[in-house]
Amino acid sequence: MSDNKHARRSGKGYYIALILCAAAIGITSYVYYRNVNKAEETSVQETVAEDVLAGTVEEADVPVLATQPQTQSTTPSTQSTTPAPTVKKPFKTVSPVSGDEISAYSMEALSYNETTRDWRVHNGVDIAAETGTEVCAAADGEVYTVYEDDSMGYTVVIRHEGGYTTKYSSLSKDVAVQSGDTVTAGQAIGYVGDTALVESTLGSHVHFSVTCQDEPMNPADFLALDE
């Protein structure tokens, strides 16, 4: 009996040892192949990285891990250009008539009008001169209109470059130009008269006024544009 028991125990020990050996072999094989695969994966990644740096592989061909989207600022394809500064050309100006200034430009303060006997602004200068004295264009330009004004008498309006407009009033009836005429600085456009009813107490004179972009301008500043 003892021999049979001993034989059965030996047989069980043999199978247990066999199972343990098989398990050990399996674990060893699993660890070995895992390490080999990991080493190959690392080698492939390093090789791909080297190829990308060397330029032999396009970046688009290399799979990448999913990451958070990156926001990129879009740069406009066109850049704003600064317009070239306008070069100011010489602007020849002359006084429309030779004479004494008897009424000054006054748009910021009221001045007394002896004819109307009230206080009002004065949008030009009044230059005294003998009746029939030539009145000249103050700068090159084009005659815009010629008309008889109920208050300021016979009037010539000339437009110039740069948005300037000059007006000559209290002229005599025999005006020397008409609408559409091109005139040059110093060219005669009419003659001194006394046709401005609201300035009749001043005698024969020229009422000379200037606007720039339709805004009143001191005639003295306009004449100072001469270079």
C-alpha positions in Angstrom: 0.0 0.0 0.0 2.7 2.4 0.9 4.4 1.8 -2.4 1.2 2.6 -4.3 0.7 5.8 -2.3 4.3 6.9 -2.9 3.9 6.3 -6.7 0.7 8.3 -6.8 2.4 11.2 -5.0 5.4 11.1 -7.3 3.0 11.2 -10.4 1.2 14.2 -9.0 4.5 16.0 -8.4 5.6 15.3 -11.9 2.5 16.9 -13.5 2.7 19.9 -11.1 6.3 20.5 -12.1 5.4 20.1 -15.8 2.6 22.6 -15.5 4.9 25.1 -13.7 7.5 24.7 -16.4 5.0 25.3 -19.1 3.7 28.4 -17.3 7.2 29.8 -16.9 8.0 29.2 -20.6 4.7 31.0 -21.6 5.5 34.0 -19.4 9.0 34.2 -20.6 7.9 34.0 -24.2 5.3 36.7 -23.6 7.8 39.1 -22.0 10.3 38.4 -24.8 8.0 39.1 -27.7 6.6 42.2 -26.0 10.1 43.7 -25.6 10.9 42.8 -29.1 7.8 44.5 -30.5 8.4 47.5 -28.4 11.9 47.8 -29.6 10.9 47.5 -33.2 8.1 50.2 -32.8 10.7 52.5 -31.2 13.1 51.8 -34.1 10.4 52.6 -36.7 9.5 55.8 -35.0 13.1 57.0 -34.9 13.6 56.0 -38.5 10.5 57.9 -39.6 11.6 61.0 -37.6 15.0 60.9 -39.2 13.5 60.6 -42.7 11.2 63.6 -42.0 14.2 65.7 -40.9 16.2 64.6 -43.9 13.3 65.5 -46.2 12.8 62.0 -47.6 9.3 61.6 -46.1 6.5 64.2 -46.4 5.0 65.3 -43.1 1.5 64.6 -44.4 2.5 60.9 -44.8 3.4 60.4 -41.2 0.4 59.5 -38.9 0.2 61.7 -35.8 -1.6 61.3 -32.5 -4.9 63.1 -32.1 -4.3 66.4 -30.3 -6.4 69.5 -29.4 -7.1 71.7 -32.4 -4.8 74.7 -32.7 -6.2 78.1 -33.6 -4.2 80.0 -36.2 -4.5 83.6 -37.0 -5.2 84.4 -40.6 -2.9 86.9 -42.1 -4.5 89.1 -44.8 -3.1 88.4 -48.2 -3.1 92.1 -49.1 -1.5 94.9 -47.1 -3.0 98.4 -46.9 -1.1 100.9 -48.9 -0.6 104.5 -47.7 -1.4 106.9 -50.6 1.5 109.0 -51.7 1.3 112.5 -50.2 0.1 115.2 -52.6 2.8 117.5 -53.8 1.7 121.1 -53.5 2.3 122.9 -56.7 3.1 126.6 -56.8 -0.1 128.7 -56.8 0.4 132.1 -58.4 -1.9 134.7 -56.9 -2.3 138.5 -57.5 -4.4 141.2 -55.9 -7.5 141.8 -58.1 -7.0 145.5 -58.0 -4.6 148.1 -56.7 -6.1 150.3 -54.0 -6.7 150.8 -50.3 -8.6 148.3 -48.3 -11.6 150.1 -46.7 -13.4 147.2 -45.2 -11.8 144.1 -43.7 -12.7 140.4 -43.7 -14.8 139.6 -40.6 -16.5 136.3 -40.2 -15.8 135.7 -36.6 -17.0 139.1 -35.4 -19.8 141.4 -36.5 -18.8 144.7 -38.3 -20.8 147.7 -38.7 -22.3 148.4 -42.2 -22.7 152.1 -42.8 -25.1 151.6 -45.7 -27.5 149.2 -44.0 -26.8 150.7 -40.5 -26.5 147.3 -38.8 -24.0 144.8 -37.6 -23.2 141.8 -39.7 -20.4 139.5 -40.8 -18.3 140.5 -43.8 -17.2 137.6 -46.0 -14.6 139.5 -48.1 -12.6 142.7 -48.3 -13.5 146.0 -50.0 -10.8 147.6 -52.1 -11.3 151.3 -53.1 -10.3 152.3 -56.6 -11.4 154.7 -59.3 -14.4 153.7 -61.5 -13.2 152.0 -64.7 -10.0 150.6 -63.1 -9.3 147.1 -64.4 -10.1 144.2 -62.1 -8.0 141.1 -62.6 -8.4 137.4 -61.9 -6.6 136.6 -58.6 -5.3 133.2 -60.0 -5.6 130.9 -62.9 -9.0 129.3 -63.3 -12.3 129.1 -65.2 -15.1 131.6 -65.0 -18.0 129.8 -63.4 -20.7 132.4 -63.7 -21.3 136.1 -64.4 -24.5 137.7 -63.1 -26.0 140.8 -61.5 -26.7 140.4 -57.8 -29.5 142.4 -56.2 -27.4 143.3 -53.3 -23.8 143.1 -54.5 -24.1 144.3 -58.1 -22.4 142.9 -61.1 -20.4 139.8 -60.1 -17.9 137.4 -61.6 -17.2 134.0 -60.0 -14.0 132.0 -60.9 -13.1 128.5 -59.8 -9.5 127.5 -59.2 -7.6 124.3 -58.5 -7.7 122.9 -55.0 -11.3 123.8 -54.4 -10.8 127.5 -54.3 -13.4 130.0 -55.6 -13.0 133.7 -55.9 -15.8 136.3 -56.3 -15.5 139.9 -57.6 -18.5 142.1 -56.9 -19.6 145.8 -57.3 -18.2 145.7 -60.8 -19.4 148.0 -63.6 -21.8 146.6 -66.1 -19.3 146.1 -68.9 -17.8 142.7 -67.6 -14.9 141.4 -69.8 -15.5 137.7 -69.5 -18.3 135.1 -69.6 -19.1 131.7 -68.2 -16.7 129.0 -69.4 -13.8 131.3 -70.1 -10.4 130.2 -69.0 -8.4 133.0 -67.3 -4.9 133.4 -66.0 -3.7 135.3 -62.9 -3.6 139.1 -63.7 -6.0 138.9 -66.6 -8.6 141.6 -66.8 -12.1 140.3 -66.1 -14.0 143.5 -65.5 -13.8 147.1 -64.2 -14.4 148.8 -60.9 -17.9 150.1 -60.3 -20.3 151.1 -57.5 -23.1 148.7 -58.2 -23.3 147.0 -54.7 -26.4 148.4 -53.2 -25.6 147.2 -49.6 -22.2 148.9 -49.8 -23.2 152.1 -51.7 -21.8 154.4 -49.1 -18.3 153.1 -49.8 -18.2 154.6 -53.3 -16.5 152.9 -56.2 -14.7 149.7 -55.0 -14.4 145.9 -55.5 -15.8 143.5 -53.0 -13.4 140.5 -53.2 -14.3 137.3 -51.4 -12.8 133.7 -51.4 -14.1 130.3 -50.4 -12.2 127.0 -50.1 -14.3 123.8 -50.4 -17.4 126.2 -50.1 -16.2 127.5 -46.8 -15.4 131.3 -46.3 -11.7 132.1 -46.4 -9.8 135.2 -45.6 -8.7 136.7 -49.0 -5.3 137.7 -47.4 -4.6 134.0 -46.8 -5.5 133.1 -50.3 -3.2 135.7 -51.8 -0.5 134.4 -49.5 -0.6 131.0 -51.3 1.7 132.6 -54.0 5.1 130.8 -54.0 
